[in-house]
Amino acid sequence: MAAKEAKPKKQSTIKQVIQIYKYTSKEDKQLPWLLAGAGLAPIVVFVILGIVLKWTWLTWIFIMITAIMLGLLFATMVLTRRADAVGYKQLEGRPGASVSVLGNINKAGFNFPEQPVWVDPRTKDAIWRGTGYNGIYLLGEGEYGRVARAMERQEQSIKGVTAGSRIPVYRIFVGTGDKQVRLKDLRKTVMKQKAYMPTDHKNALVAKIHPRRRFMLTKEELDTLNARLRTLQTKAGYGIPKGVDPNRPQHVSRRAMRGR
């Protein structure tokens, strides 16, 4: 009987934290000092309070345990934030970075396929289309002017399958220039996009009190929208520039982005 394949051992939390620290400290030279400050600050504060308030030895024990736990918590928070910053900095400017960053929000009702809906073979500017309960999202990477013109064409194509509806289309330009969203702010920007529509209530008084309501798709409507957009993409197709594989976006260190 063939021997069963051994399952890969799951890394312990401590080993994961050590890996994240090594990964981050190579780029962030201030990290050791920041971690030391965050870890020691609660201890120093409680020691000063203990001396001033003249705690008993039993109080000292409980308070020091609390201070150490707070120090570890603060240090972990600092490590997570600095690791995120390093991760975004290394990804910024790489083709496909925006859709890679958004790959872990699909569980929240969003859908951002890895394939771009438009790519410029010469400049490698690209546009990705995503959906959510709030509407349709167009993410553009590249020079603002070129991407804006391409987004206009994409929005016209979208209206061909959403004619008669009020589904909003949000344009988000990813980059470091004016009118562009930095990679580190992309997830937050996508999450806060919302649109409102008139209530069209027959009662004039009610319509005046509640003139508009927030636009939200139901699950069934979102599924129908995704199916129509997939059909649109199948008909339109997309070009792939040399050196860009839309099926394999840039690698993201998930541990660094999530802080574990």
C-alpha positions as CSV (number, residue, x, y, z in Angstrom):
1,M,0.0,0.0,0.0
2,A,1.4,3.4,-1.0
3,A,2.4,5.6,1.8
4,K,0.2,8.6,2.4
5,E,1.6,11.9,1.4
6,A,2.6,13.9,4.4
7,K,0.6,17.1,4.8
8,P,2.7,20.3,4.8
9,K,3.1,21.6,8.3
10,K,1.3,24.8,9.1
11,Q,3.6,27.6,10.1
12,S,3.3,28.8,13.7
13,T,2.2,32.4,14.4
14,I,5.6,33.2,15.8
15,K,7.4,32.0,12.6
16,Q,4.9,34.1,10.5
17,V,5.6,37.2,12.5
18,I,9.4,36.6,12.2
19,Q,9.0,36.3,8.4
20,I,7.0,39.5,8.2
21,Y,9.5,41.3,10.3
22,K,12.4,40.2,8.1
23,Y,10.5,41.1,4.9
24,T,9.6,44.5,6.2
25,S,12.9,45.4,8.0
26,K,14.9,45.1,4.7
27,E,13.1,48.1,3.3
28,D,12.0,49.9,6.5
29,K,15.1,50.7,8.6
30,Q,13.1,52.5,11.2
31,L,11.1,49.4,12.0
32,P,13.2,48.1,15.0
33,W,13.1,51.5,16.8
34,L,9.3,51.9,16.2
35,L,8.6,48.4,17.5
36,A,10.7,49.0,20.5
37,G,9.0,52.2,21.3
38,A,5.5,50.7,20.8
39,G,6.3,47.7,23.0
40,L,8.0,49.6,25.8
41,A,5.6,52.6,26.0
42,P,2.8,51.0,28.0
43,I,5.4,49.5,30.4
44,V,7.0,52.8,31.0
45,V,3.7,54.6,31.5
46,F,2.5,52.0,34.0
47,V,5.8,52.0,35.9
48,I,5.5,55.7,36.4
49,L,1.9,55.4,37.5
50,G,2.8,52.7,39.9
51,I,5.6,54.7,41.6
52,V,3.3,57.8,41.9
53,L,0.3,55.8,43.1
54,K,2.3,53.5,45.3
55,W,0.7,50.2,44.2
56,T,0.9,47.0,46.2
57,W,2.9,44.2,45.0
58,L,-0.2,42.3,43.8
59,T,-1.3,45.3,41.8
60,W,2.2,45.5,40.3
61,I,1.9,41.9,39.0
62,F,-1.5,42.4,37.3
63,I,-0.6,45.8,35.9
64,M,2.7,44.6,34.5
65,I,1.1,41.6,32.8
66,T,-1.4,44.0,31.3
67,A,1.3,46.4,30.2
68,I,3.3,43.6,28.5
69,M,0.2,42.5,26.6
70,L,-0.6,46.0,25.5
71,G,3.0,46.4,24.4
72,L,2.8,43.3,22.2
73,L,-0.5,44.5,20.8
74,F,0.9,47.9,19.9
75,A,4.0,46.4,18.4
76,T,1.9,44.0,16.3
77,M,-0.2,46.9,15.0
78,V,2.9,48.9,14.1
79,L,4.4,45.9,12.3
80,T,1.2,45.3,10.3
81,R,1.0,48.9,9.2
82,R,4.7,49.2,8.2
83,A,4.5,45.8,6.4
84,D,1.4,47.1,4.5
85,A,3.3,50.2,3.5
86,V,6.3,48.3,2.3
87,G,4.1,45.9,0.3
88,Y,2.2,48.6,-1.4
89,K,5.4,50.5,-2.2
90,Q,7.0,47.5,-3.9
91,L,3.8,46.8,-5.9
92,E,3.2,50.4,-7.0
93,G,3.7,51.0,-10.6
94,R,3.6,47.3,-11.6
95,P,1.1,46.2,-14.2
96,G,-1.8,44.4,-12.5
97,A,-1.1,45.7,-9.0
98,S,-4.5,47.2,-8.5
99,V,-6.5,44.0,-9.2
100,S,-4.0,42.0,-7.1
101,V,-4.6,44.3,-4.1
102,L,-8.4,43.9,-4.5
103,G,-8.3,40.1,-4.9
104,N,-9.1,39.6,-1.3
105,I,-12.3,41.7,-1.2
106,N,-14.4,39.4,-3.5
107,K,-15.9,37.7,-0.4
108,A,-17.5,41.0,0.5
109,G,-19.8,40.9,-2.5
110,F,-17.3,42.5,-4.9
111,N,-16.1,40.8,-8.1
112,F,-12.9,41.9,-9.7
113,P,-11.8,39.4,-12.4
114,E,-8.0,39.1,-13.0
115,Q,-8.4,39.7,-16.8
116,P,-8.4,43.3,-18.0
117,V,-11.1,44.6,-20.2
118,W,-8.8,46.8,-22.1
119,V,-5.0,46.9,-22.5
120,D,-2.8,49.2,-24.6
121,P,-0.1,47.0,-26.2
122,R,2.3,49.9,-26.5
123,T,2.1,51.7,-23.2
124,K,0.7,48.7,-21.1
125,D,-2.1,51.0,-19.8
126,A,-4.9,48.7,-18.6
127,I,-8.5,48.8,-17.3
128,W,-10.2,46.3,-15.1
129,R,-13.9,46.1,-14.6
130,G,-15.4,45.0,-11.3
131,T,-18.9,44.8,-9.8
132,G,-20.5,45.1,-6.4
133,Y,-23.8,45.8,-4.7
134,N,-23.2,49.5,-5.3
135,G,-22.6,49.3,-9.0
136,I,-19.9,48.8,-11.6
137,Y,-16.2,49.8,-11.1
138,L,-13.6,50.7,-13.7
139,L,-10.0,50.6,-12.4
140,G,-7.5,52.2,-14.7
141,E,-3.7,52.0,-14.5
142,G,-1.5,54.3,-16.6
143,E,-1.4,57.9,-17.9
144,Y,-4.6,59.6,-16.8
145,G,-5.6,61.1,-20.1
146,R,-5.2,58.0,-22.1
147,V,-7.0,55.8,-19.5
148,A,-9.8,58.4,-19.2
149,R,-10.5,58.2,-22.9
150,A,-10.5,54.4,-22.8
151,M,-12.8,54.4,-19.8
152,E,-15.3,56.6,-21.7
153,R,-15.4,53.9,-24.4
154,Q,-15.8,51.1,-21.8
155,E,-18.6,53.0,-20.1
156,Q,-20.4,53.3,-23.5
157,S,-20.1,49.5,-24.0
158,I,-21.4,48.9,-20.5
159,K,-24.5,51.0,-21.2
160,G,-25.3,48.7,-24.0
161,V,-26.0,45.9,-21.6
162,T,-27.5,48.0,-18.8
163,A,-29.8,50.2,-20.9
164,G,-32.9,51.3,-19.0
165,S,-31.3,50.8,-15.6
166,R,-29.7,53.3,-13.2
167,I,-26.6,51.2,-12.4
168,P,-23.8,53.7,-11.6
169,V,-20.3,53.3,-13.0
170,Y,-17.4,54.4,-10.8
171,R,-14.2,55.4,-12.4
172,I,-11.0,55.0,-10.3
173,F,-7.6,55.9,-11.6
174,V,-4.8,54.2,-9.9
175,G,-1.3,55.8,-9.7
176,T,0.7,58.5,-8.1
177,G,-0.3,61.5,-10.1
178,D,-3.0,64.1,-9.8
179,K,-6.6,62.7,-9.9
180,Q,-5.2,59.2,-9.2
181,V,-5.6,57.0,-6.2
182,R,-2.5,55.6,-4.5
183,L,-2.4,51.8,-4.2
184,K,-2.5,51.9,-0.4
185,D,-5.8,53.8,-0.6
186,L,-7.4,51.8,-3.3
187,R,-9.3,49.3,-1.2
188,K,-10.7,52.1,1.0
189,T,-11.7,54.1,-2.1
190,V,-13.6,51.2,-3.7
191,M,-15.4,50.4,-0.4
192,K,-16.7,53.9,0.1
193,Q,-18.0,54.5,-3.5
194,K,-21.8,55.0,-3.4
195,A,-24.5,56.6,-5.5
196,Y,-28.0,57.9,-4.8
197,M,-31.1,57.9,-6.9
198,P,-34.5,59.8,-6.7
199,T,-37.2,58.0,-4.8
200,D,-39.9,59.0,-7.4
201,H,-42.5,58.7,-4.7
202,K,-46.1,59.6,-5.8
203,N,-46.8,61.4,-2.6
204,A,-45.3,64.9,-2.9
205,L,-44.8,65.3,0.8
206,V,-42.9,62.0,1.2
207,A,-40.9,62.8,-1.9
208,K,-39.9,66.1,-0.4
209,I,-38.9,64.5,2.9
210,H,-37.0,61.6,1.2
211,P,-36.0,62.9,-2.2
212,R,-33.4,60.2,-2.8
213,R,-32.2,56.8,-1.6
214,R,-29.0,55.0,-1.8
215,F,-28.6,52.7,-4.9
216,M,-28.1,49.0,-4.0
217,L,-28.4,45.9,-6.2
218,T,-30.0,42.7,-4.9
219,K,-28.0,39.5,-5.1
220,E,-30.2,38.3,-8.0
221,E,-29.7,41.6,-9.8
222,L,-25.9,41.5,-9.2
223,D,-25.7,37.9,-10.6
224,T,-27.7,39.0,-13.7
225,L,-25.3,42.0,-14.2
226,N,-22.2,39.8,-13.9
227,A,-23.6,37.4,-16.4
228,R,-24.3,40.2,-18.9
229,L,-20.9,41.7,-18.4
230,R,-19.2,38.3,-19.0
231,T,-21.1,38.0,-22.2
232,L,-20.0,41.5,-23.2
233,Q,-16.4,40.7,-22.5
234,T,-16.6,37.4,-24.4
235,K,-17.9,39.3,-27.5
236,A,-15.4,42.1,-27.2
237,G,-12.3,40.2,-26.1
238,Y,-9.2,41.9,-24.9
239,G,-5.6,42.5,-26.1
240,I,-2.6,41.3,-24.1
241,P,0.6,43.3,-24.4
242,K,3.9,41.7,-24.3
243,G,5.2,41.0,-20.8
244,V,1.7,41.2,-19.2
245,D,-0.1,38.0,-18.3
246,P,-3.7,38.9,-17.2
247,N,-4.2,35.4,-15.8
248,R,-1.2,35.8,-13.5
249,P,-1.3,39.2,-11.7
250,Q,1.7,40.5,-9.8
251,H,2.5,38.6,-6.7
252,V,1.3,40.1,-3.4
253,S,2.6,39.1,-0.1
254,R,-0.7,38.2,1.6
255,R,1.0,37.9,5.0
256,A,2.4,41.4,4.7
257,M,-0.9,42.9,3.5
258,R,-2.9,41.2,6.3
259,G,-0.2,41.4,8.9
260,R,0.1,37.7,9.5
